Every structure is written in C-alpha cells, then in structure tokens.
C-alpha cells in the first residue's frame, strides 16, 4: 500500500522542457502522483541515468555481438575480462575480481563459469590456499579482449561526441557524487 498519495502532478512548460524525454517525464509524473515525498528532479536524474545506461548497454552489446566471439562478453563479463587483462599476471582470485569489477562474488563465479565454457578464461586452484579459485586469462581471452578494446573505445567516444571536454569532466564529477 502506498502511503500519503499525492495529487496529480501538474506539468509546467518549464518541467516539460527540462525533462524533454517523454519516458522520463512520464516516470516523474507516476512517482509524484504516488508519493507525497517524491522529489521530481531526483526522480528525473535517476530515470535519465537508467535510460542512458540501458541505451548504451544495448549499443555496446550489439557492437560486441558483431565481433562474433566464441561467447557473449558484453556487460559484466566484459568487466571480468578487463580486470584480468589489466592485471600484470593476467590472473586473479575470484574475490579480487569481485572487488576490482564491483560485482558480487556469486556473480563473478557465474561469469567466470561462462567465460570458461567459452575458452576465454581457465580456473585453477591457488597453490597457497585450496579454498581460493583463480581465474586466468587464456590466449583466446587475451585476443578477444584485444578485439573488443578498440570497439569499446570507439563506442565510448561516439556516445560522448555531443559533449565538450569540459562537459564530459563535469558529468563525470556529478555522477561520482552518486556513489
């Protein structure tokens, strides 16, 4: 049950121009109609972030899928590959991957399982602690990441093409305040 229902939000011309994306505007209206405590600007920020992230995720996935790699490496799998590739030894304990990629330990285990089935990583036991699993980037995994890297760099550049350097730095600074 929703506590303290709020009256329907009156959309002003200023609000409509601020939230020019209809999907964001509709989301703001929905939340503010349901909750008296809703902050329309904060809701717009979160919905716009979600929409931008989702749009970029889809575009990145399509670009990576077009590479016809042996296994899907978009999203979190790419984060695991990047962590391994950037590690000088090209191997890491699964717990270290979890910390480096900001992914839960259980999810890292599942992601490594998929990458291992695709031949991009192999899992070995730690010589120091039998409880620790180590993921090692295979030659195929290294080649896959080196194929993906320029594509992702181009995607990131294209995604930010409409921003000046100052705007990009401001956006990063603002986004970092959310975490």
Secondary structure, DSSP 8 states (H G I E B T S, - for coil): --SS--------HHHHHHT-SHHHHHHHHHHHHH-TT--HHHHHHHHHHHHHHHHHHHHHHHHHHTT--SS---THHHHHHHHHHHSTTSEEEHHHHHHHHT--HHHHHHHHHHHHHTTSEEEEE-SS-TT-EEEEE-HHHHHHHHHHHHHHHHHHHHHTTTS-HHHHHHHHHHHHTT-
